[in-house]
Amino acid sequence: MRKTNFLLFILIILISSCTSNNSSNTEKSKKKLPKGDYFGLTASTTAQMFAKGIVSREFQELNAVFSPDGNEFYFTIADPLRTFYTIVFYKKNKNDEWEGPEVAPFSGSYSDADPYFSSDGKRLFFISKRPITKTETKSKDFDIWVTDRIKTGWSEPQRLSPTINTEANEFYVSVTDDESVYYSAQYKGGYGYGDIYVAREDANGKQIVENLGEAINTDKGEGDPYVSPDGKMLIFMSWGREEDLGGGDLYISFKENGKWSKAKNLGPKINSSAFEYCPMLSPDGKYFFWTSYRSSPMYTQTARDYDDFMGKLNDVDNGLGNVYWIDAKVLEEFRD
């Protein structure tokens, strides 16, 4: 009897120890997040990685979208081969502390990416490969979808009209206050590999789709359009142009008298020898965000051992892509 009690006592101690260790490990894994706007950070006029260890991590992160009230932040995480995308988010609690990340309630089953808030914060647009109807199970190509804010979070996403969504892929949606929808696609009859389009209502209230023309599109490739809510500034990605600094750069254009100015390369303050894409301005206009593949070289004059090599592969600077930001004042340098 005493032996049994002793063994039971030892078992209880072991279980208690394991439970305590697991609890301790869980607490350690939950990093305490900062308080305040933009995760308590500010940007300068020099490009910096955004929220290192919180948003920019060892994974492949892209997109950077704050809600108009600044209390939510949505972005996308892709697998290393970019075959699957999921939208995740952080949000502030009542104490102004950030919580998360969590998978967005409308994401996680099929590939979803490129979130974008309407100016009033009541709608969130994104692209998705989900089936068109609930009765289907087969994934489609990328279409543009929208979800509305409701008391319990977000509504069931709805696919935008067939005028916009076709049998081709539609990418990177951005919407102005007059509900003009900007996006990129590879349609027949375009200028190059991919072009930027706008869907809007004509004088008769009919929705039409227009190519933005040669001031924006070239015989190379264009994509990822961000348009300001007033529809007067456009920033987009293009690759293959003569003045490119790397595999793809960001360009800017302003609308004057109803026409887009000739797009200008945003230069070395923002672009690098790596691939730059996913441009976005913060709702308050203070900061400019984008995604970049820039990283320090993998090679080294002193050979790494196994642990060092694994450390590089698991580091935020492993070349998979991170979110960057800069003071939006630098964009004003490109106005004529």
C-alpha positions as CSV (number, residue, x, y, z in Angstrom):
1,M,0.0,0.0,0.0
2,R,2.7,2.4,0.9
3,K,4.7,1.5,-2.2
4,T,1.6,2.2,-4.3
5,N,1.1,5.6,-2.6
6,F,4.7,6.5,-3.2
7,L,4.5,5.7,-6.9
8,L,1.3,7.7,-7.2
9,F,3.0,10.6,-5.4
10,I,5.9,10.4,-7.9
11,L,3.4,10.3,-10.9
12,I,1.6,13.4,-9.6
13,I,4.9,15.3,-9.3
14,L,5.9,14.3,-12.8
15,I,2.5,15.3,-14.3
16,S,2.6,18.6,-12.4
17,S,6.1,19.3,-13.6
18,C,5.2,18.6,-17.2
19,T,2.1,20.8,-16.9
20,S,4.2,23.6,-15.4
21,N,6.8,23.3,-18.1
22,N,4.2,23.3,-20.9
23,S,2.5,26.3,-19.4
24,S,5.8,28.0,-19.1
25,N,6.8,27.2,-22.7
26,T,3.4,28.5,-23.9
27,E,3.9,31.7,-22.0
28,K,7.3,32.1,-23.5
29,S,6.0,31.4,-27.0
30,K,3.5,34.1,-26.7
31,K,5.5,37.2,-27.3
32,K,4.2,40.3,-25.6
33,L,3.2,42.7,-28.4
34,P,3.7,46.5,-28.2
35,K,1.1,49.1,-27.7
36,G,0.2,52.1,-29.9
37,D,-0.3,52.9,-33.6
38,Y,1.8,51.0,-36.1
39,F,2.9,48.6,-33.3
40,G,4.5,51.5,-31.5
41,L,6.9,52.2,-34.4
42,T,7.7,55.2,-36.6
43,A,9.3,55.3,-40.0
44,S,12.0,57.6,-41.3
45,T,12.9,58.7,-44.9
46,T,15.1,55.5,-45.2
47,A,13.6,52.2,-46.1
48,Q,13.3,49.9,-43.1
49,M,11.9,46.4,-42.5
50,F,8.4,46.8,-40.9
51,A,7.7,45.3,-37.4
52,K,10.6,42.8,-37.5
53,G,9.7,39.7,-35.6
54,I,6.0,40.6,-35.5
55,V,5.0,41.0,-39.1
56,S,8.3,40.5,-41.0
57,R,9.5,37.1,-39.9
58,E,11.2,34.0,-41.4
59,F,8.2,33.3,-43.6
60,Q,7.1,34.8,-46.9
61,E,5.1,37.9,-45.9
62,L,3.4,40.3,-48.3
63,N,0.8,43.1,-48.3
64,A,0.4,45.6,-45.5
65,V,-3.0,47.0,-44.9
66,F,-4.2,49.0,-41.8
67,S,-7.8,49.6,-41.2
68,P,-8.8,53.3,-41.4
69,D,-9.1,53.6,-37.6
70,G,-5.6,52.0,-37.2
71,N,-6.9,49.2,-34.9
72,E,-6.4,46.3,-37.3
73,F,-3.6,45.2,-39.5
74,Y,-4.0,42.6,-42.3
75,F,-1.3,41.0,-44.4
76,T,-0.6,37.7,-46.3
77,I,1.6,34.8,-45.6
78,A,2.6,32.5,-48.5
79,D,4.3,29.1,-48.5
80,P,8.0,29.2,-49.7
81,L,7.0,28.2,-53.3
82,R,4.1,30.7,-53.3
83,T,1.5,28.0,-54.2
84,F,-0.8,28.9,-51.2
85,Y,-1.7,32.2,-49.6
86,T,-3.5,33.0,-46.3
87,I,-4.6,36.3,-45.0
88,V,-3.8,36.9,-41.3
89,F,-4.3,39.9,-39.0
90,Y,-3.5,41.6,-35.7
91,K,-5.9,43.8,-33.8
92,K,-5.8,46.2,-30.9
93,N,-7.6,45.5,-27.6
94,K,-9.3,48.1,-25.4
95,N,-5.9,48.7,-23.7
96,D,-4.4,49.8,-27.1
97,E,-2.3,46.5,-27.1
98,W,-1.9,44.5,-30.2
99,E,-3.1,40.9,-30.2
100,G,-2.6,38.1,-32.7
101,P,-1.8,37.0,-35.3
102,E,-4.8,35.0,-36.3
103,V,-6.1,33.7,-39.7
104,A,-8.7,36.1,-41.0
105,P,-12.2,34.6,-40.4
106,F,-12.9,34.5,-44.2
107,S,-9.6,32.9,-45.1
108,G,-7.6,29.7,-44.5
109,S,-9.4,27.2,-46.8
110,Y,-8.3,28.3,-50.3
111,S,-5.6,30.7,-51.4
112,D,-6.5,34.3,-50.4
113,A,-4.3,37.4,-50.7
114,D,-4.0,41.1,-51.4
115,P,-6.4,42.6,-48.7
116,Y,-7.6,46.2,-49.1
117,F,-9.9,48.3,-46.9
118,S,-12.5,50.7,-48.2
119,S,-11.9,54.3,-46.8
120,D,-14.8,53.9,-44.3
121,G,-13.4,50.5,-43.1
122,K,-16.8,48.9,-43.7
123,R,-15.6,46.7,-46.6
124,L,-12.5,44.5,-47.2
125,F,-11.6,43.5,-50.7
126,F,-9.2,40.6,-51.5
127,I,-8.4,38.1,-54.2
128,S,-9.2,34.4,-53.8
129,K,-9.0,31.1,-55.6
130,R,-12.1,29.8,-53.8
131,P,-15.0,28.2,-55.7
132,I,-17.6,30.6,-57.1
133,T,-20.5,28.8,-55.3
134,K,-20.8,26.8,-52.1
135,T,-21.9,23.7,-54.0
136,E,-18.5,23.5,-55.8
137,T,-15.3,22.2,-54.2
138,K,-12.8,22.8,-57.0
139,S,-10.5,25.9,-56.6
140,K,-10.9,28.5,-59.3
141,D,-8.3,31.0,-60.6
142,F,-7.8,34.3,-58.6
143,D,-10.9,36.5,-58.6
144,I,-11.7,39.6,-56.6
145,W,-14.0,39.2,-53.6
146,V,-15.4,41.5,-50.9
147,T,-16.6,41.0,-47.3
148,D,-18.7,43.5,-45.3
149,R,-18.1,44.4,-41.7
150,I,-21.0,43.1,-39.4
151,K,-21.5,43.0,-35.7
152,T,-19.9,39.5,-35.4
153,G,-16.9,40.4,-37.6
154,W,-17.1,39.9,-41.4
155,S,-19.9,38.7,-43.7
156,E,-19.7,35.8,-46.1
157,P,-17.5,37.0,-49.0
158,Q,-19.1,37.9,-52.3
159,R,-17.5,37.7,-55.7
160,L,-17.4,40.9,-57.7
161,S,-19.3,41.0,-61.0
162,P,-18.4,39.0,-64.0
163,T,-17.5,42.2,-65.8
164,I,-14.5,42.3,-63.5
165,N,-13.9,38.6,-62.8
166,T,-13.2,36.6,-65.9
167,E,-11.7,33.2,-66.8
168,A,-8.3,34.8,-66.3
169,N,-6.6,35.8,-63.0
170,E,-7.4,39.1,-61.4
171,F,-4.9,40.4,-58.9
172,Y,-4.3,43.1,-56.3
173,V,-7.5,45.1,-55.9
174,S,-7.6,48.8,-54.9
175,V,-10.8,50.8,-54.7
176,T,-11.4,54.6,-54.8
177,D,-14.1,56.5,-52.9
178,D,-16.2,56.7,-56.1
179,E,-16.1,52.8,-56.2
180,S,-13.8,52.6,-59.2
181,V,-12.0,49.2,-58.9
182,Y,-8.3,49.1,-59.9
183,Y,-6.6,45.7,-60.4
184,S,-4.1,43.9,-62.7
185,A,-4.7,41.1,-65.1
186,Q,-3.3,39.4,-68.2
187,Y,-6.1,40.0,-70.8
188,K,-5.9,39.5,-74.5
189,G,-5.3,42.7,-76.4
190,G,-3.2,44.3,-73.6
191,Y,0.1,46.1,-73.9
192,G,2.3,43.4,-72.4
193,Y,2.6,40.4,-70.1
194,G,0.3,42.0,-67.6
195,D,-1.6,45.3,-67.5
196,I,-3.4,47.5,-65.0
197,Y,-7.2,48.0,-65.5
198,V,-10.0,50.0,-63.9
199,A,-13.6,49.0,-63.6
200,R,-16.1,51.9,-63.2
201,E,-19.5,53.0,-64.1
202,D,-20.0,55.0,-67.3
203,A,-22.5,57.9,-67.8
204,N,-25.3,55.4,-68.2
205,G,-24.5,53.6,-65.0
206,K,-23.1,50.5,-66.7
207,Q,-19.9,49.0,-65.4
208,I,-17.1,49.0,-67.9
209,V,-13.5,47.9,-67.7
210,E,-10.7,50.0,-69.2
211,N,-7.0,49.5,-69.7
212,L,-5.1,52.5,-68.1
213,G,-3.1,53.0,-71.3
214,E,0.4,53.6,-72.3
215,A,1.2,56.2,-69.6
216,I,1.1,53.2,-67.2
217,N,1.2,50.0,-69.2
218,T,4.1,48.9,-71.4
219,D,5.1,45.9,-73.5
220,K,6.8,44.5,-70.4
221,G,4.7,43.7,-67.3
222,E,2.7,45.8,-64.8
223,G,0.8,44.8,-61.7
224,D,-0.1,45.4,-58.1
225,P,-1.8,48.8,-58.4
226,Y,-2.4,51.0,-55.3
227,V,-4.6,54.0,-56.0
228,S,-5.3,56.8,-53.5
229,P,-8.9,57.1,-52.3
230,D,-9.4,60.2,-54.4
231,G,-8.1,58.4,-57.5
232,K,-5.3,60.9,-58.2
233,M,-2.2,58.9,-57.3
234,L,-1.3,55.5,-58.6
235,I,1.7,53.3,-57.5
236,F,2.3,50.0,-59.1
237,M,4.9,47.4,-59.8
238,S,6.6,46.8,-63.2
239,W,9.4,44.5,-64.3
240,G,11.6,44.5,-67.4
241,R,11.8,48.2,-68.0
242,E,15.1,49.7,-69.0
243,E,15.5,51.8,-65.9
244,D,14.7,49.0,-63.5
245,L,17.1,48.6,-60.6
246,G,16.3,44.8,-60.2
247,G,13.8,42.1,-60.9
248,G,10.9,44.5,-60.5
249,D,10.4,48.0,-59.3
250,L,7.7,50.3,-58.0
251,Y,6.5,53.3,-60.2
252,I,4.3,56.3,-59.5
253,S,1.9,58.3,-61.6
254,F,-0.4,61.3,-60.8
255,K,-3.7,62.0,-62.5
256,E,-4.1,65.6,-63.8
257,N,-7.0,66.9,-65.9
258,G,-8.3,63.3,-66.1
259,K,-5.1,61.8,-67.5
260,W,-2.3,59.8,-65.8
261,S,1.2,61.3,-66.0
262,K,4.0,59.2,-67.4
263,A,5.0,56.8,-64.7
264,K,8.3,57.4,-62.9
265,N,10.5,54.9,-61.1
266,L,10.5,55.5,-57.4
267,G,14.3,55.2,-57.3
268,P,16.8,53.7,-54.9
269,K,15.2,55.1,-51.7
270,I,12.4,52.4,-52.2
271,N,13.5,50.1,-55.0
272,S,16.5,47.8,-54.8
273,S,18.3,45.1,-56.9
274,A,15.7,42.7,-55.6
275,F,12.0,42.4,-56.4
276,E,9.6,45.1,-55.0
277,Y,5.8,44.8,-55.1
278,C,2.6,45.2,-53.1
279,P,2.6,49.0,-52.6
280,M,0.2,50.5,-50.0
281,L,-0.2,53.9,-48.3
282,S,-1.4,54.0,-44.7
283,P,-4.9,55.4,-44.2
284,D,-3.6,58.6,-42.6
285,G,-1.1,59.1,-45.5
286,K,1.9,59.1,-43.2
287,Y,3.7,56.0,-44.3
288,F,4.3,54.0,-47.5
289,F,4.5,50.2,-47.3
290,W,5.6,47.6,-49.8
291,T,7.0,44.1,-50.0
292,S,10.6,43.4,-51.0
293,Y,12.8,40.3,-51.5
294,R,16.0,42.2,-50.5
295,S,18.3,40.3,-48.1
296,S,21.9,40.0,-47.2
297,P,23.9,37.5,-49.3
298,M,23.8,33.8,-48.6
299,Y,27.5,33.4,-49.4
300,T,30.2,34.2,-46.8
301,Q,34.0,34.2,-46.9
302,T,34.1,32.2,-43.7
303,A,32.3,28.9,-44.2
304,R,29.2,28.4,-42.0
305,D,28.8,25.3,-39.9
306,Y,25.5,23.5,-39.9
307,D,23.9,25.5,-37.0
308,D,24.9,28.8,-38.6
309,F,23.5,27.7,-42.0
310,M,20.2,26.7,-40.4
311,G,20.2,30.0,-38.5
312,K,20.4,31.9,-41.8
313,L,17.7,29.8,-43.4
314,N,15.4,30.4,-40.4
315,D,16.2,34.1,-40.1
316,V,13.9,37.0,-41.1
317,D,16.7,37.9,-43.6
318,N,16.5,34.6,-45.5
319,G,15.3,36.2,-48.8
320,L,11.7,34.9,-48.7
321,G,10.3,38.5,-48.7
322,N,9.4,41.0,-46.0
323,V,7.3,44.1,-45.5
324,Y,9.1,47.4,-45.7
325,W,8.0,51.0,-44.9
326,I,9.2,54.6,-45.3
327,D,7.9,58.1,-44.5
328,A,5.5,58.9,-47.3
329,K,7.0,62.4,-47.7
330,V,9.5,60.8,-50.1
331,L,6.6,60.3,-52.6
332,E,6.2,64.0,-53.0
333,E,9.6,64.2,-54.7
334,F,8.0,62.7,-57.8
335,R,5.3,65.3,-58.4
336,D,6.0,67.6,-61.3
